[in-house]
Amino acid sequence: MKDFVYIGRPARVLFGPGTLRQLASELDRLGVRKALVLSTPEQRASAEQVAGMLGERAAGVFDRAVMHVPIETAREARAHAVRLGADCAVAVGGGSTVGLGKAIALDSGLPIVAVPTTYAGSEMTTIYGITEAGLKKTGRDDRVLPRTVIYDPELTLGLPVGMSITSGMNAIAHAAEGLYSTTSNPIIDLMAEEGIRALGVALPRLRAQPRDLEVRGNALYGAWLCGTVLASVEMALHHKLCHTLGGSFNLPHAETHTVVLPHALAYNAKAAPEAMHRIARALEAKSAPQAVYDLARDNGAPVALRDIGMRAEDLDRACDIALQNQYPNPRPLERAALRQLLQDAYEGKRPSE
């Protein structure tokens, strides 16, 4: 039995179809009066729907959330909240919108209510990320943890199938790395394996039946568990690579996680055999790297960096950046092996292990 530390985060979760209707009462619990509703431009209609539900308690809608939270957008949103007299923010959407809410909370201390419409998992964590001068900086701070998370599967029914698959793969990445994290513990291991299992079952069914509320609910359940894992332990090589590729080369977040994950697992496989066993078992397969690759490929997700905007001439620079400020990892980072990992991910090769 290894030594470990377990910290239970004080998150309040409402889960189930129709739970969005409890939003106003959640604001009452927090003792706030006016909420700024956040979204991406593409999800403004959803944000306006939420603002309509709140009526006079909605201070307005800020719909300029984008990937990787540019510091300029974060500053603009903070100033907008002050001008409107908002004492709370409601983030409606995926990781980009929740990330913007966290940036506001980090600076101002405003409480955040998260209403996820994807499977990103950011809503369960104290992790924030802000991109400045082409580099994505991440950190942890209890101030950014949403006070309430409302998981309403009805809000995910309209999430396009392609985005659903890559968002689910992103969630699996959180749990997979949690299993070989240097700060893992037995409770989180249970959540990680169950989260991977739930998504491994849900994603193929979701592709076949995207409007099935039970399937959507099962996927959201898996994402919640995977997000809890992300909140509870330190991440490793996979997340370092994805932060590098996203923040410095502006690759799409969930797609990048989808492509990189099997190769990061293959890199760490011999150094973390028990984690690989758990991942493979959750996906009812023999090889963890191959299982996650096949899950993505067989459900129409991208499996090559070159297909999501990466340029071959940028691979060396990506390797250089990834070797800086390294995250703890089961296998030491070796430049030649890491560069080969990036090459394999660029070409979309199926891992040999």
Secondary structure, 3 states (H helix, E strand, C coil): CCCCCCCCCCCEEEECCCHHHHHHHHHHHHCCCCEEEECCHHHHHHHHHHHHHHHHHEEEEECCCCCCCEHHHHHHHHHHHHHHCCCEEEEEECHHHHHHHHHHHHHHCCCEEEEECCCCCHHHCCEEEEEECCEEEEEECHHHCCCEEEECHHHHCCCCHHHHHHHHHHHHHHHHHHHCCCCCCHHHHHHHHHHHHHHHHHHHHHHHCCCCHHHHHHHHHHHHHHHHHHHHCCCCHHHHHHHHHHHHHCCCHHHHHHHHHHHHHHHHHHHCHHHHHHHHHHCCCCCHHHHHHHHHHHCCCCCCHHHHCCCHHHHHHHHHHHCCCCCCCCCCCCHHHHHHHHHHHHHCCCCCC
